[in-house]
């Protein structure tokens, strides 16, 4: 390997100082860019996920890349921004209403117990009724006992709302960056290809980038595909039951499957509520469709990820689960990329070793 020009003609001490300066520069660069890691993660995920569709539309639009990228960015931002704005606004309204209710309860007492409490399971109904009776007798004193808990709850709600707003802002910036990358097309990969070839090799470098792209595509198709299938199955089940909240529950299941929480947070409480209220038929339907949803989430998803990523299912599955445990939602993609790169490096190393052995053994590979 040729010596980098930066180190040519230098003593060992000068080389060490130069490398130390280089590492310091890399660390400081990471500190500066680290703030935008979430944005770049979303940008890469979106770019790889939508690249094939984008190229097809560009060919149909006679190569108008900038126009298609602009339309993509506007539609994606509207699709992402509007729900986030709605959620943050709802959290704010909820906190304000709750604060008004608490202050009003301290001064004027609390209203009669709501009628929906009668529909709760007996255990909960008894506890809620007892607490409501205590509150009615001495509203200010009872609220005073839980004052710190109430303030802590409001702080968590505000923090959660800000966290949601921050995540939404990151995704919006990621969409804008992904639109720029999609406009550039394959040219955007040129710097990465050059660096990977210099660091890893003419053949292994592009192979690693290809593996990372396949990993992102596999996880995207697997996760979004699983969430879509689960939402369709859930909608069918809720429609058969005749629930008035079919659309809301379907959207919630899609979101929960998408962020890897799973449908169990909807299915189990709904089933318990139905059985405790004597609606056995609806409860049984919920159980059946709940089992189907769990199979989709735990069996179909790994298969989709493996098939779409064109890498061993176990490699991507371990990356998805490990990455999600370590870094949350975006960790699914980070973990899959890391495992895909590791797998590709091991394959390349193994192939290289076999090739060397084949060259050393007379007659190997020539049919002897």
C-alpha positions in Angstrom: 0.0 0.0 0.0 1.4 3.4 -0.9 2.2 5.9 1.8 -0.4 8.8 2.0 1.1 12.1 0.7 0.5 13.6 4.1 3.1 11.3 5.7 5.7 11.3 3.0 9.2 12.4 4.0 8.5 12.7 7.7 10.2 11.3 10.8 8.3 8.8 13.0 7.6 11.6 15.5 6.2 13.9 12.8 4.1 11.1 11.5 2.7 10.3 14.9 1.9 14.0 15.5 0.3 14.2 12.1 -1.9 11.1 12.8 -2.8 12.5 16.2 -3.9 15.8 14.6 -5.9 13.8 12.1 -7.7 11.8 14.8 -8.4 15.0 16.7 -9.8 16.6 13.6 -12.0 13.5 13.0 -13.2 13.6 16.6 -14.1 17.3 16.3 -15.8 16.7 13.0 -17.9 13.9 14.5 -18.8 16.2 17.4 -20.1 18.8 15.0 -21.8 16.5 12.6 -23.1 14.2 15.4 -26.0 16.6 16.0 -27.2 15.8 12.5 -26.8 12.0 12.7 -30.5 11.5 13.1 -31.2 13.6 10.1 -28.7 11.8 7.9 -30.0 8.4 9.1 -33.6 9.3 8.0 -32.2 10.8 4.8 -30.3 7.6 3.9 -33.3 5.4 4.8 -35.7 7.4 2.7 -33.3 7.7 -0.2 -32.6 4.0 -0.5 -36.3 3.1 0.1 -37.7 5.3 -2.6 -34.8 5.3 -5.1 -36.3 2.6 -7.4 -39.7 4.2 -7.5 -38.2 7.6 -7.9 -36.1 6.5 -10.9 -39.2 4.9 -12.6 -41.2 8.1 -12.2 -38.2 10.2 -13.5 -38.1 8.0 -16.6 -41.8 8.5 -17.1 -41.4 12.2 -16.7 -38.6 12.4 -19.3 -35.8 13.0 -16.8 -37.2 15.9 -14.8 -35.4 14.9 -11.6 -35.6 18.2 -9.8 -39.3 18.6 -10.3 -40.1 15.0 -9.2 -37.8 15.5 -6.1 -39.6 18.7 -5.2 -43.0 17.0 -5.5 -41.7 14.1 -3.4 -40.4 16.4 -0.7 -43.6 18.4 -0.5 -45.8 15.3 -0.3 -43.6 13.5 2.2 -43.3 16.6 4.4 -47.1 17.1 4.4 -47.6 13.4 5.1 -45.1 13.5 8.0 -45.6 17.1 9.3 -49.4 17.2 9.5 -49.7 14.2 11.9 -46.9 15.4 14.1 -48.4 18.9 14.3 -51.7 17.4 15.2 -50.1 15.2 17.9 -48.2 18.1 19.4 -51.2 20.3 19.3 -53.4 17.6 20.9 -50.8 17.1 23.7 -50.8 20.9 24.3 -54.6 21.1 24.4 -54.8 18.0 26.7 -52.3 19.5 29.2 -54.2 22.8 29.2 -57.5 21.2 29.7 -56.1 19.0 32.5 -54.6 22.0 34.3 -58.0 23.9 34.0 -59.8 20.9 35.3 -57.5 20.5 38.3 -57.7 24.2 39.2 -61.5 24.2 38.8 -61.8 21.0 40.9 -59.8 22.7 43.8 -62.2 25.7 43.9 -65.6 24.4 42.8 -65.4 20.6 43.5 -65.6 17.8 40.9 -68.6 16.9 38.7 -70.6 13.6 39.2 -68.8 10.4 38.3 -68.9 9.8 34.5 -71.3 7.1 33.2 -68.6 5.3 31.3 -67.1 4.2 34.7 -70.0 1.7 34.9 -68.7 -0.1 31.8 -65.2 -0.7 33.3 -64.3 -4.1 34.8 -65.6 -4.5 38.4 -62.1 -4.2 40.0 -61.4 -0.9 38.2 -64.9 0.3 38.7 -64.7 -0.1 42.5 -61.3 1.7 42.7 -62.4 4.6 40.5 -65.7 5.0 42.4 -63.9 5.0 45.8 -61.4 7.6 44.6 -64.1 9.8 43.1 -66.0 9.7 46.4 -62.9 10.8 48.2 -62.3 13.6 45.7 -65.9 14.8 46.0 -65.6 15.0 49.8 -62.4 17.1 49.8 -61.2 18.1 46.3 -58.5 20.5 47.4 -57.1 18.2 50.1 -57.1 15.1 47.8 -55.4 16.9 44.9 -52.9 18.4 47.4 -51.8 14.9 48.3 -51.0 14.1 44.7 -49.7 17.5 43.8 -46.1 16.4 43.0 -47.3 13.4 41.0 -49.7 15.7 39.0 -46.8 18.1 38.3 -44.5 15.3 37.3 -47.2 13.9 34.9 -47.5 17.3 33.2 -43.7 17.6 32.9 -43.6 14.2 31.3 -46.4 15.1 28.9 -44.6 18.4 27.9 -41.3 16.5 27.5 -43.0 13.9 25.4 -44.6 16.5 23.2 -41.3 18.2 22.7 -39.6 14.9 21.9 -42.3 14.1 19.3 -41.8 17.6 17.8 -38.1 17.1 17.7 -38.4 13.8 16.0 -40.8 15.3 13.5 -38.4 18.1 12.7 -35.5 15.6 12.2 -37.6 13.5 9.8 -38.6 16.7 7.8 -34.9 17.7 7.5 -34.2 14.1 6.5 -36.8 14.3 3.7 -35.2 17.5 2.4 -31.7 15.9 2.4 -33.1 12.7 0.7 -34.8 14.8 -2.0 -31.4 16.4 -2.7 -29.7 13.0 -2.8 -32.4 11.6 -5.1 -31.9 14.6 -7.5 -28.2 13.8 -7.8 -28.9 10.1 -8.4 -25.9 7.8 -8.5 -23.5 10.8 -8.5 -24.3 11.2 -4.8 -22.5 7.9 -4.2 -19.3 8.9 -6.0 -17.5 10.2 -2.8 -18.5 7.1 -0.8 -17.4 4.8 -3.6 -14.0 6.6 -3.9 -13.4 6.5 -0.1 -14.5 2.8 0.2 -12.2 1.8 -2.7 -9.2 3.6 -1.1 -9.9 2.1 2.4 -11.1 -1.4 1.6 -10.3 -2.2 -2.0 -11.5 -1.8 -5.6 -13.8 -4.8 -5.3 -14.7 -5.0 -1.6 -15.5 -1.3 -1.3 -18.4 -1.2 -3.7 -19.6 -4.6 -2.4 -19.9 -3.2 1.1 -21.9 -0.2 -0.1 -24.1 -2.6 -2.1 -24.7 -4.7 1.0 -25.6 -1.7 3.1 -28.1 -0.6 0.5 -29.6 -4.0 0.3 -29.9 -4.1 4.1 -31.7 -0.7 4.2 -34.0 -1.8 1.4 -34.7 -5.1 3.1 -35.6 -3.5 6.4 -37.7 -0.8 4.8 -39.7 -3.2 2.7 -40.0 -5.7 5.6 -41.0 -3.2 8.2 -43.4 -1.0 6.1 -44.8 -4.1 4.3 -45.5 -5.9 7.6 -47.2 -2.8 9.1 -49.3 -2.4 6.0 -50.4 -6.1 6.0 -51.1 -5.9 9.7 -53.2 -2.8 9.2 -55.3 -4.5 6.5 -55.9 -7.6 8.6 -56.7 -5.5 11.6 -59.2 -3.4 9.6 -60.9 -6.6 8.3 -61.2 -7.9 11.9 -62.5 -4.6 13.4 -65.0 -4.2 10.5 -66.4 -7.7 11.1 -66.8 -6.8 14.8 -68.6 -3.5 13.7 -66.4 -1.3 15.9 -67.1 2.5 15.6 -63.3 3.1 16.1 -62.1 0.9 13.3 -60.2 3.6 11.5 -58.4 4.9 14.6 -57.5 1.4 15.9 -56.3 0.4 12.4 -54.0 3.4 12.2 -52.8 2.8 15.8 -51.9 -0.8 14.9 -50.1 0.3 11.7 -48.0 2.8 13.8 -47.3 0.3 16.6 -46.1 -2.4 14.2 -44.1 0.2 12.3 -42.2 1.3 15.4 -41.7 -2.3 16.4 -43.9 -2.2 19.5 -46.4 -4.7 18.0 -50.2 -5.0 17.9 -50.4 -6.5 21.4 -51.0 -3.1 23.0 -54.2 -2.8 21.1 -55.4 -6.4 20.9 -55.0 -7.4 24.5 -56.8 -4.4 26.2 -59.6 -4.6 23.5 -60.1 -8.3 24.1 -60.2 -7.9 27.9 -62.7 -5.1 27.6 -64.9 -7.1 25.3 -64.9 -10.2 27.4 -65.5 -8.4 30.7 -68.5 -6.6 29.2 -70.0 -9.9 28.0 -69.3 -9.4 24.3 -68.0 -12.9 23.8 -68.4 -13.0 20.0 -66.4 -9.8 19.4 -63.8 -11.0 22.0 -63.3 -14.3 20.2 -62.9 -12.4 16.8 -60.3 -10.2 18.5 -58.4 -13.2 19.8 -58.4 -14.9 16.4 -57.3 -11.8 14.5 -54.8 -11.0 17.3 -53.1 -14.3 16.8 -52.9 -13.6 13.0 -51.4 -10.2 13.7 -48.8 -11.7 16.0 -47.9 -14.3 13.3 -47.5 -11.5 10.8 -45.4 -9.4 13.1 -43.1 -12.2 14.3 -43.0 -14.6 11.3 -43.8 -12.7 8.1 -41.6 -9.7 8.9 -38.3 -11.6 9.1 -39.1 -13.4 5.9 -39.9 -10.1 4.1 -36.8 -8.5 5.4 -34.6 -11.4 4.3 -36.2 -11.8 0.9 -36.1 -8.0 0.1 -32.6 -7.5 1.5 -31.2 -10.5 -0.5 -29.0 -11.4 2.5 -29.4 -14.3 4.9 -32.5 -13.8 7.1 -30.6 -14.5 10.3 -28.0 -11.8 9.5 -30.6 -9.1 9.0 -32.9 -10.3 11.7 -30.1 -10.2 14.3 -29.2 -6.7 13.1 -32.8 -5.4 13.3 -33.4 -6.8 16.8 -30.0 -5.9 18.2 -30.0 -2.4 16.6 -33.5 -1.6 17.8 -32.6 -2.6 21.3 -29.5 -0.4 21.3 -30.8 2.6 19.4 -34.5 2.5 19.1 -36.5 2.8 15.8 -33.6 4.0 13.6 -31.4 1.3 15.2 -33.3 -1.3 13.1 -31.6 0.1 10.0 -28.2 0.8 11.7 -28.1 -2.7 13.1 -29.0 -4.2 9.8 -26.3 -2.2 8.0 -23.6 -3.1 10.5 -24.5 -6.8 10.3 -24.7 -6.7 6.5 -21.3 -5.0 6.3 -19.8 -7.5 8.8 -21.3 -10.4 6.8 -19.9 -9.0 3.5 -16.5 -8.5 5.0 -16.4 -12.1 6.3 -17.6 -13.4 2.9 -14.9 -11.4 1.1 -12.2 -12.4 3.5 -13.3 -16.1 3.3 -13.4 -15.9 -0.5 -9.9 -14.3 -0.6 -8.5 -16.9 1.7 -10.0 -19.7 -0.4 -8.6 -18.1 -3.5 -5.1 -18.0 -2.0 -5.3 -21.6 -0.8 -6.6 -22.6 -4.3 -3.6 -21.0 -5.9 -1.2 -22.8 -3.6 -2.7 -26.3 -4.1 -1.7 -27.8 -7.4 -4.6 -28.8 -9.6 -7.2 -27.2 -7.2 -10.2 -25.8 -9.1 -9.2 -27.5 -12.4 -11.4 -30.5 -11.9 -8.6 -32.8 -10.4 
